[in-house]
Amino acid sequence: MELNQITIMQIYHFTCRSCGYESKQPLGSSDLDEILTDVNADFAEYRLFICKIESKFVRADIHNEDFKGKCPSDGSKLIEIEVEEEISPIRCPRCNQDLATEASVPLRIAIVRHN
């Protein structure tokens, strides 16, 4: 058994009190001590995007070679949403009202490979 990577993730829970939209999104990246290099192909960084066509949030690993900035459902261009407490509230993808946002304590997830 080999420990391959430690991932730090937070679960963001978005709720719209206006229209009832609700979404839980695991966002984050590989261990903060780790950096993206040519030899580190396992590095992942999940960010939040909005698909305007489908009025929903989409989570994507921006370092995945298959990620092209397009919605996987309809192929439209995704718009990145900055998920930080210092900025103004995140808006609902359906009705554009402010969302209530809750973030979990950072989770450390060990990815183990069995040989």
FIBAPA-896915 format. One record per residue (C-alpha): residue in three letters; z, x, y; residue number from 1. Coordinates in pm, 1 decimal, padded with zeros to 6 digits. Layout:
FIBAPA-896915
['Ala' [Z X Y] NUM]
...
end
This chain:
FIBAPA-896915
['Met' [00000.0 00000.0 00000.0] 1]
['Glu' [-00103.7 00140.5 00336.9] 2]
['Leu' [00009.5 00024.1 00682.6] 3]
['Asn' [-00307.2 00010.3 00888.2] 4]
['Gln' [-00223.8 -00132.4 01229.1] 5]
['Ile' [00045.6 -00302.8 01432.1] 6]
['Thr' [-00067.3 -00583.8 01657.0] 7]
['Ile' [00123.6 -00722.6 01953.2] 8]
['Met' [00040.2 -01086.8 02010.6] 9]
['Gln' [00176.9 -01368.6 02218.2] 10]
['Ile' [00119.8 -01734.7 02148.3] 11]
['Tyr' [00027.9 -01921.7 02464.9] 12]
['His' [00083.1 -02297.3 02463.9] 13]
['Phe' [-00117.1 -02480.0 02730.1] 14]
['Thr' [-00045.5 -02845.9 02808.2] 15]
['Cys' [-00206.3 -03070.9 03068.7] 16]
['Arg' [00022.6 -03346.3 03191.5] 17]
['Ser' [-00272.3 -03520.7 03353.4] 18]
['Cys' [-00521.8 -03569.9 03067.9] 19]
['Gly' [-00318.1 -03463.3 02761.4] 20]
['Tyr' [-00525.2 -03152.6 02675.5] 21]
['Glu' [-00324.6 -02914.3 02457.6] 22]
['Ser' [-00409.8 -02576.6 02311.5] 23]
['Lys' [-00221.1 -02293.1 02141.5] 24]
['Gln' [-00390.8 -01955.4 02163.5] 25]
['Pro' [-00275.1 -01625.8 02007.2] 26]
['Leu' [-00367.7 -01356.7 02259.6] 27]
['Gly' [-00299.3 -00986.1 02276.2] 28]
['Ser' [-00406.4 -00650.6 02146.8] 29]
['Ser' [-00337.1 -00373.7 01903.6] 30]
['Asp' [-00025.1 -00163.6 01944.8] 31]
['Leu' [00012.7 -00060.6 02309.2] 32]
['Asp' [00036.0 00305.9 02204.4] 33]
['Glu' [-00309.6 00278.7 02054.8] 34]
['Ile' [-00633.2 00313.9 02249.2] 35]
['Leu' [-00991.4 00223.4 02172.9] 36]
['Thr' [-01188.0 00523.3 02049.0] 37]
['Asp' [-01503.0 00570.7 01844.4] 38]
['Val' [-01291.7 00643.6 01535.8] 39]
['Asn' [-01055.0 00351.1 01590.1] 40]
['Ala' [-01272.8 00060.9 01480.8] 41]
['Asp' [-00972.2 -00163.7 01402.2] 42]
['Phe' [-00861.7 -00193.9 01766.5] 43]
['Ala' [-00869.0 -00559.2 01874.7] 44]
['Glu' [-00802.9 -00721.4 02207.9] 45]
['Tyr' [-00799.6 -01100.6 02213.7] 46]
['Arg' [-00859.9 -01261.9 02552.1] 47]
['Leu' [-00890.4 -01619.3 02670.3] 48]
['Phe' [-01217.4 -01772.9 02786.2] 49]
['Ile' [-01328.4 -02118.6 02888.6] 50]
['Cys' [-01640.2 -02294.5 02765.3] 51]
['Lys' [-01748.6 -02523.9 03049.8] 52]
['Ile' [-01998.9 -02714.0 02832.2] 53]
['Glu' [-01737.3 -02816.0 02573.7] 54]
['Ser' [-01440.5 -02819.2 02816.5] 55]
['Lys' [-01219.9 -02607.3 02592.1] 56]
['Phe' [-01054.8 -02268.0 02561.9] 57]
['Val' [-01206.2 -02003.6 02336.2] 58]
['Arg' [-01023.1 -01692.6 02214.9] 59]
['Ala' [-01230.5 -01382.5 02143.0] 60]
['Asp' [-01186.4 -01016.5 02048.5] 61]
['Ile' [-01372.6 -00846.1 02331.5] 62]
['His' [-01424.0 -00527.6 02125.2] 63]
['Asn' [-01587.6 -00706.4 01832.3] 64]
['Glu' [-01951.7 -00600.8 01809.7] 65]
['Asp' [-02052.8 -00965.1 01750.1] 66]
['Phe' [-01892.3 -01083.1 02075.6] 67]
['Lys' [-02163.9 -01136.7 02336.2] 68]
['Gly' [-01967.8 -01343.1 02592.0] 69]
['Lys' [-02113.2 -01666.2 02455.1] 70]
['Cys' [-01942.5 -01976.8 02316.7] 71]
['Pro' [-01966.2 -01970.5 01935.7] 72]
['Ser' [-02026.5 -02348.4 01927.9] 73]
['Asp' [-02301.9 -02396.3 02185.7] 74]
['Gly' [-02411.0 -02047.8 02300.9] 75]
['Ser' [-02321.3 -02107.3 02666.7] 76]
['Lys' [-02176.0 -01827.7 02881.4] 77]
['Leu' [-01796.0 -01798.9 02858.2] 78]
['Ile' [-01576.3 -01749.4 03165.7] 79]
['Glu' [-01274.3 -01521.5 03120.8] 80]
['Ile' [-00933.3 -01661.9 03216.6] 81]
['Glu' [-00666.1 -01416.1 03329.3] 82]
['Val' [-00341.6 -01508.6 03152.9] 83]
['Glu' [-00070.8 -01347.9 03363.5] 84]
['Glu' [00234.1 -01500.3 03522.2] 85]
['Glu' [00164.9 -01337.6 03861.0] 86]
['Ile' [-00152.5 -01536.3 03926.0] 87]
['Ser' [-00191.5 -01900.0 04020.2] 88]
['Pro' [-00160.4 -02160.7 03743.1] 89]
['Ile' [-00434.2 -02187.5 03484.8] 90]
['Arg' [-00648.7 -02498.1 03526.3] 91]
['Cys' [-00723.8 -02751.6 03254.8] 92]
['Pro' [-01072.9 -02706.0 03105.0] 93]
['Arg' [-01115.7 -03086.6 03093.8] 94]
['Cys' [-00976.7 -03225.0 03421.3] 95]
['Asn' [-00920.7 -02908.9 03632.1] 96]
['Gln' [-00552.2 -02989.6 03698.3] 97]
['Asp' [-00277.0 -02726.2 03666.0] 98]
['Leu' [-00163.5 -02658.6 03309.1] 99]
['Ala' [00193.4 -02608.4 03196.2] 100]
['Thr' [00191.0 -02269.2 03022.8] 101]
['Glu' [00450.9 -02133.9 02782.1] 102]
['Ala' [00430.1 -01789.3 02622.8] 103]
['Ser' [00616.1 -01679.7 02311.0] 104]
['Val' [00810.6 -01359.2 02281.6] 105]
['Pro' [00561.5 -01082.5 02186.7] 106]
['Leu' [00504.9 -01077.3 01811.9] 107]
['Arg' [00456.6 -00751.8 01625.1] 108]
['Ile' [00233.4 -00807.5 01326.8] 109]
['Ala' [00178.9 -00533.5 01070.9] 110]
['Ile' [-00158.3 -00540.7 00898.9] 111]
['Val' [-00122.9 -00397.8 00549.6] 112]
['Arg' [-00405.6 -00294.4 00323.3] 113]
['His' [-00350.8 -00283.1 -00051.9] 114]
['Asn' [-00536.7 -00008.4 -00233.9] 115]
end
